[in-house]
Amino acid sequence: MKTFRIGLVGMGFIADWHYQGFAETDAEIIGMTQDLYGDDAKMSAMRKQLEDKCSAWNIKAYENFDAIVNDPAIDALVIGSVNPYHYDQIMKALEKGKHLLVEKPVVTQIGQLDTIEKKAEETGLVVFPAHNFVYRPDLMRAKKTIESGGLGKIVYASFISSHTISEAHAGGWRGNLALSAGGALMDSGHHLVYQSVYLMGMPVKIQAFTSNLVLKQMEGEDIAQVNLIYPDSSIGLIMQSWTSNHGADIDGIKIIGTESSLAVTEVDYAATFQQQAAAFLDAVENGSSPLSDLNDARDTLRLIRSAYESAEKNQVVDIF
């Protein structure tokens, strides 16, 4: 019988992936809530959507975040709400004794991560960044190859993703800088950045370029390129585009060394959520560390913030 009980915060498409990810574990998702925003008609439609989705999954629809975080029947929450809500929800959940799996970006202000980390240490609770791509076996094997010296001296690494997003996503909260705190780089580009941190560590200098080429309804960028140099003088590239579905020839992770090279191009998206769910439960039950933890979330955000600074100032930025 499943005894570890989880609530979902946010009913966007990512909730479906988390729901499926925990389906084969010993945990059970028992409810979901959604922050309502917009005019009365929009909030009414969102409430109806929440009720319909919960009914289809046979789970409880909670009226709001306070209702779900105060329910003693829930052991953990998956935070998948709109970006600006994360911090307050995380802190309140820690006060209420809930373990947390938090969608990227965990928060959008670096200082908030320090407060979260301190509170997690005080309470003994797990705050687990939802950096699901690091849990794919190919990426873990790539890290072992790099660490073993199998590539020789690394000279270059690229992390590239090119795809489009729906009009609903581009025209929704992701297109509003007050809610998103960035464009393509802050959003799905987060996956590329935390994977680059996982495999290559932190760069020391960044030069970035951002543009809005196609999704004109967005306030932020729909394409970003970040040039990197690492402490050993190796060079890297991160490029996230929402402008085209024709990037298959350049997509993926490619790392070149003096002795060999490797590529990680395939993503079984569903499997990453299954593996992440298992790792989250292992962290809660056995104290194991996430492969990408709050320090990595901090470095990821530092890198992205530095990239935006570079693009705005049109100059190379040092990372300290």
Order of alpha helices (4+ residues) and beta strands (2+ residues): beta-alpha-beta-alpha-beta-alpha-beta-alpha-beta-alpha-beta-alpha-beta-alpha-alpha-alpha-beta-beta-beta-beta-beta-alpha-alpha-beta
